[in-house]
């Protein structure tokens, strides 16, 4: 289970480099851009000649990074761009250590389950029509039915047939066209009579299509 979660957890674990003896050059998250392996893959080791199991201290020489400065290969150029100007102190008695951050954009801090959960499972964007359904003075039953309509979850005859049920496809209201959600609420002759009766004393001219009427309601102050 732990191995299964390793790739998920790696971006949240930062390596604070001190001596460079324990930090993995390729795999640990020690640069400002994450682990080099995760951004450039196994080809980086082949191009640079740096072993895949190399530590940071192993690529130091004479107090600096021992990486070719002449090659213009994109991977080597990228590696040079993420190397910090301050090199690890290989003579330090302190070891490299790891810190936790609750989101990719956060600085290292105390572990919080709630923050991590929100990072892994962010709130989905609000539906365009949410104010049409869940406005302040809504009638719960009406709001629920509207929600079902907009989610296309009404148990209309076209859905029953798609589930394998042997029923007539004809609309129960008009009996002439197939019963679907858009039809039964907006396209059926009976539904149009109801709409016209409701709006007879107003100057409103709503459209007679499911998605068009959502846009229409969203643009008014009815909600």
Residue, then its C-alpha position, 0 to 999 in steps of 0.5 A: x500500500x505504501x509503495x502504491x502511494x509513493x508517487x502520490x506523496x512525493x510532490x508533497x515531500x521536500x528535501x532540505x539539502x545540507x550535506x548532499x550525502x543523503x539527497x538523491x540527485x534525480x528522485x528527491x524533491x530538492x529543486x524549485x521545480x520538483x524532482x528532476x526525474x519526474x520532469x525529465x524522466x530516465x533519459x536525463x541520466x543517459x544524456x548527462x552521465x550522472x548515475x540514476x542513484x547518484x547523490x547530490x554530493x557525488x556530483x560536486x567537484x572543487x566546491x562546485x557542480x560537476x556538470x558540463x557547461x558546454x553542452x546545449x542539450x535541452x536536458x542539460x540546460x534544464x539541469x543547469x537552470x534548476x541548480x542552486x547557486x549555493x552548493x551543499x556543504x559535504x563536510x557538514x556533520x548535519x544530514x539532509x532532511x525532509x519536510x512536509x507541505x500540505x499543497x504543492x504551492x505551500x511552504x513546508x509546515x505541520x501536517x494537516x489532514x484537512x488541507x491535504x484532502x482539499x489539495x488532493x480532492x479540490x472542490x469541483x467548479x460550480x455548475x453554471x446553473x447552480x443559482x437557478x436551482x439553489x436560490x434562497x427562497x426555493x421550494x425544495x421539491x421544485x429545486x430537486x426536480x430542477x436539479x434532476x432535469x439539469x443533471x439529466x437524471x429524470x426517469x423519462x421513458x427514453x431512459x427506461x428504454x435505455x435500461x432495457x424496459x419494454x415501455x412505449x416511448x410516447x410522451x404521456x402528456x401529448x402522446x405524439x412525440x417520444x418522451x425525453x427530459x427536454x421534450x416533457x418540460x419544454x417541447x411538448x405541446x402541453x408544456x408550452x400551454x402551461x408556460x404560456x399560461x404562466x407568462x401570459x400577464x408578463x412581458x417575458x419571452x422565455x426560450x423553449x429549450x432546456x439549456x437556452x432557458x437556463x441561460x435565460x434564467x441566469x441572466x434575469x433577477x428571478x433567482 
